[in-house]
Amino acid sequence: MRIVPNTIYNILLSDGVPQDISITKENAGALFNFFKEHPLFRWSDANNDCEDRANAICLLLDKWGLPNYKGWVFGSNFLSKEDGSLVNNWKYHVAAMVPVQDKNGLNFYVIDPATLQNTSTILEWATNITDVPFSHYLIKWNDYYIFPGASLKRDNWHRRNSQNYKWTIQGLADINGVEKKGKAELVFNKNRIRNTEKRFQELLKNKPFFFEDSKSL
């Protein structure tokens, strides 16, 4: 019996990435567990701040010299006004991911303890959070922070800058600085935000012990 997938790889919106850079599957799993257990990340709040958790992890992996990208998944209803939606009525979801050479060649393993128990391929991840077929999943460069509100194309996404870095730190501090409620919370939670950024900056300087200083990981 032929099994029909409930998610589609959208090549038109995805970025081309190198095929000869990767880490081991074992290290991908170790990274997943490292971030799953780290107190800086609130994985229990899956409905909020996925952009900020993904961006924070990608910033850390960049600093640690590890290849990384972002995986995105969109409900078809949101992306193209066709049938298809994600779990929890999400319009989209995003997570950091790392390239791995496995038995099927180069694959991309997602780091998203909000929706996964263990690191899984981007196809498995997108399938897992698709409620009603179909969804579209994409591979994007890690420095794209968010997509524009309309007329989504491959290259017109908003890149990292000083403002969305602030949003990333605020998101880690459990404050959505984009929304009206979050903007009000910023006034009363300056110490929490400063402490969160301090912890993040310390993490930037401390590469996990299970990696060696090597280009082939």
C-alpha positions, -999 to +999 in steps of 0.1 A: +000+000+000+013+034-010+015+059+019+007+094+009+026+121+029+008+148+046+035+174+041+053+187+010+089+200+005+085+235-010+116+238-032+105+273-045+108+289-010+137+268+003+174+279+001+201+258-015+226+247+011+261+230+010+260+192+006+295+186+021+292+201+056+276+180+084+279+167+119+274+132+132+239+119+141+253+112+176+263+148+180+229+159+167+213+138+194+236+152+220+228+187+210+191+180+212+194+167+247+217+196+257+191+222+246+162+201+259+176+202+294+190+237+294+170+260+317+173+290+294+148+274+270+111+271+279+100+242+257+068+237+276+054+269+260+052+255+225+026+281+214+049+311+218+083+324+208+093+296+184+112+322+163+132+333+193+141+298+205+152+288+169+172+321+165+189+317+199+200+282+191+213+292+156+232+321+172+248+297+196+257+271+170+272+298+148+294+309+177+304+274+184+314+268+148+287+243+140+267+242+107+230+249+112+199+261+094+162+267+102+134+244+093+100+260+087+066+244+082+034+262+071-002+251+069-014+252+033-044+272+044-021+300+056+005+297+029-016+292-002-053+294+009-057+257+002-067+229+025-042+220+052-034+231+087-010+225+116-016+213+151-028+237+178-042+260+150-006+271+142-001+290+110+035+281+110+063+268+131+101+271+130+130+253+147+168+251+144+183+221+126+217+206+118+229+188+087+238+151+092+252+124+069+231+094+076+225+061+057+202+080+033+228+107+025+226+143+037+196+149+060+185+176+083+178+169+119+156+193+139+162+205+174+127+212+188+119+197+222+087+217+221+073+191+196+097+162+196+110+137+222+142+132+202+159+148+173+141+139+140+145+146+104+127+177+090+103+154+072+094+136+104+091+169+123+068+185+097+047+154+095+044+153+132+029+188+135+007+186+105-029+182+116-049+183+083-030+176+050-012+194+035+016+214+050+047+229+033+082+225+049+112+246+040+149+247+046+162+283+052+195+299+060+199+304+097+201+343+095+165+347+084+145+357+115+110+359+101+090+360+069+072+391+056+035+394+063+025+391+027+039+381-007+062+355+007+092+347-017+124+329-013+147+359-006+125+386+009+126+374+045+137+397+074+173+389+084+189+392+118+194+426+131+198+444+165+160+447+169+151+411+164+181+401+186+163+420+214+131+401+206+151+369+208+164+377+243+129+389+254+114+357+241+138+336+261+127+358+291+091+348+284+081+382+270+067+387+235+081+422+228+062+425+195+028+422+210+010+450+229+010+431+262+047+422+258+057+458+252+040+468+285+058+439+303+092+452+291+088+482+315+085+460+346+109+432+337+142+449+328+162+430+353+148+397+341+157+406+305+192+417+316+198+384+335+185+364+305+209+381+281+238+376+306+231+339+307+228+337+269+261+355+265+278+331+289+264+302+269+278+317+237+313+314+252+310+278+264+308+252+236+294+219+249+321+194+260+310+167+236+324+186+206+360+186+195+376+216+176+372+200+142+355+209+109+344+173+106+320+167+135 
